[in-house]
Amino acid sequence: MAYDPLNALTMNKLWMLLLSLLGFAGCDEPQEDMYGTPYAEYTVKGRVTDAAGTPIAGIEVRRSSWGSDPSAVRTDTRGAYTFEADGNVLYMPPVLTFTDTDGPAGGGDFAGKEVEVAFAESDRTGPGEGNWMYGRFERSGVDVVLAEKTGEE
């Protein structure tokens, strides 16, 4: 089979036409730029007690993370707390830090503790909105027992 320059020229034109059509097909309305990462709003509720089951008031509850940290909350007189924030909870579970900031003045000197709060689809309480916010989640019963500090700490 001999080389036919006319056939090659026709094939080149056909390829250019097809590629041009594909290029125009890819031109649609400009997409909105999106920055950030998907997130969910979440709530964690629980109680903080000592080893005897006595509620501890005034314990600081804060998210331990590298990102922006929401304000800490404190336990009430029943040791109860409600912590609300947002983050990528299904893929990076938040770690809550429980700290006794008032020492012996609040009824005891307690060692701090970190607790990872894992969320599942069953914890979803609300739908997502748009492309980035993928829902609301809530975990109750995240109870923490703090140990009294010993002389070595």
C-alpha positions as CSV (number, residue, x, y, z in Angstrom):
1,M,0.0,0.0,0.0
2,A,1.5,3.3,-1.1
3,Y,1.6,6.5,0.8
4,D,-1.2,8.8,-0.5
5,P,-0.6,12.5,0.5
6,L,-4.2,13.4,-0.3
7,N,-5.6,10.7,2.0
8,A,-3.2,11.8,4.8
9,L,-4.2,15.5,4.3
10,T,-7.9,14.5,4.6
11,M,-7.2,12.5,7.8
12,N,-5.4,15.4,9.3
13,K,-8.3,17.7,8.6
14,L,-10.7,15.2,10.0
15,W,-8.7,14.9,13.2
16,M,-8.4,18.7,13.6
17,L,-12.2,19.0,13.1
18,L,-12.9,16.3,15.8
19,L,-10.4,17.8,18.3
20,S,-11.9,21.3,17.7
21,L,-15.4,20.0,18.4
22,L,-14.2,18.3,21.6
23,G,-12.5,21.6,22.7
24,F,-15.7,23.5,22.2
25,A,-17.7,20.8,24.0
26,G,-15.5,21.3,27.0
27,C,-16.4,25.0,27.1
28,D,-19.3,25.5,29.4
29,E,-20.3,28.1,32.0
30,P,-17.3,29.0,34.1
31,Q,-17.3,27.1,37.4
32,E,-17.3,28.9,40.7
33,D,-14.0,28.6,42.5
34,M,-14.2,26.7,45.8
35,Y,-11.7,26.8,48.5
36,G,-11.4,24.8,51.7
37,T,-12.5,21.3,52.6
38,P,-15.8,19.7,53.2
39,Y,-17.1,19.9,56.8
40,A,-19.9,19.0,59.1
41,E,-21.3,20.7,62.1
42,Y,-21.2,18.5,65.2
43,T,-22.2,18.5,68.9
44,V,-20.7,16.4,71.6
45,K,-22.5,16.0,75.0
46,G,-21.5,14.2,78.1
47,R,-20.5,14.4,81.8
48,V,-17.2,14.7,83.6
49,T,-16.8,12.9,86.9
50,D,-14.1,11.7,89.3
51,A,-13.4,8.0,90.0
52,A,-16.2,7.9,92.6
53,G,-18.8,9.2,90.1
54,T,-19.0,12.7,91.6
55,P,-19.6,15.4,89.0
56,I,-16.7,17.8,88.5
57,A,-17.7,21.4,87.7
58,G,-15.4,23.9,85.9
59,I,-13.5,21.4,83.7
60,E,-12.4,23.1,80.4
61,V,-13.4,21.1,77.3
62,R,-11.6,22.1,74.1
63,R,-10.9,20.6,70.7
64,S,-7.3,19.6,70.3
65,S,-6.4,20.3,66.7
66,W,-4.1,22.2,64.4
67,G,-6.8,24.2,62.8
68,S,-8.9,27.1,64.2
69,D,-10.1,26.2,67.6
70,P,-13.5,27.3,68.8
71,S,-13.9,28.7,72.3
72,A,-13.7,26.2,75.1
73,V,-16.7,25.3,77.2
74,R,-16.8,24.4,80.9
75,T,-18.7,21.7,82.7
76,D,-21.6,22.9,84.9
77,T,-22.3,21.9,88.5
78,R,-23.6,18.5,87.3
79,G,-20.4,17.9,85.4
80,A,-22.3,18.2,82.1
81,Y,-21.0,19.8,78.9
82,T,-22.1,20.5,75.4
83,F,-19.4,21.2,72.8
84,E,-20.3,22.4,69.3
85,A,-17.9,23.0,66.4
86,D,-17.4,22.0,62.8
87,G,-14.9,19.8,61.0
88,N,-14.4,16.8,58.8
89,V,-15.7,14.5,61.5
90,L,-16.2,11.3,59.4
91,Y,-12.6,11.3,58.2
92,M,-10.7,13.1,61.0
93,P,-12.5,12.5,64.3
94,P,-12.1,15.4,66.8
95,V,-10.1,14.9,69.9
96,L,-11.5,16.7,72.9
97,T,-9.1,17.8,75.7
98,F,-10.5,17.9,79.3
99,T,-8.4,20.1,81.6
100,D,-8.8,21.1,85.3
101,T,-7.8,24.8,85.1
102,D,-8.8,25.8,88.7
103,G,-6.8,23.1,90.5
104,P,-7.7,22.2,94.1
105,A,-10.0,25.3,94.4
106,G,-12.7,23.5,92.4
107,G,-12.9,20.4,94.6
108,G,-9.9,18.5,93.5
109,D,-6.8,18.6,91.4
110,F,-7.4,16.4,88.4
111,A,-5.1,15.2,85.6
112,G,-6.1,16.2,82.1
113,K,-7.4,13.7,79.5
114,E,-7.8,13.5,75.7
115,V,-10.7,11.6,74.2
116,E,-11.2,10.9,70.5
117,V,-14.9,11.2,69.5
118,A,-15.6,8.9,66.5
119,F,-18.8,9.7,64.5
120,A,-20.7,7.4,62.2
121,E,-23.5,7.8,59.7
122,S,-25.9,6.8,62.5
123,D,-24.9,10.0,64.4
124,R,-26.2,12.2,61.5
125,T,-29.0,14.5,62.7
126,G,-29.4,16.8,59.8
127,P,-28.8,16.9,56.0
128,G,-25.9,18.7,54.3
129,E,-26.2,22.0,52.4
130,G,-24.5,22.7,49.1
131,N,-21.3,21.1,48.0
132,W,-19.2,21.5,51.2
133,M,-21.3,21.2,54.3
134,Y,-22.2,17.5,54.5
135,G,-24.5,17.4,57.5
136,R,-25.0,17.7,61.2
137,F,-23.9,15.1,63.7
138,E,-24.4,14.6,67.4
139,R,-22.9,12.2,70.0
140,S,-24.4,12.0,73.5
141,G,-23.0,10.1,76.4
142,V,-19.4,10.9,75.9
143,D,-18.7,10.7,79.6
144,V,-15.2,11.2,81.0
145,V,-13.7,10.1,84.3
146,L,-10.8,12.2,85.5
147,A,-8.2,10.8,87.9
148,E,-6.8,12.9,90.8
149,K,-3.3,14.1,90.2
150,T,-0.7,12.3,92.2
151,G,2.5,13.9,93.7
152,E,4.5,12.8,90.6
153,E,2.6,14.9,88.1
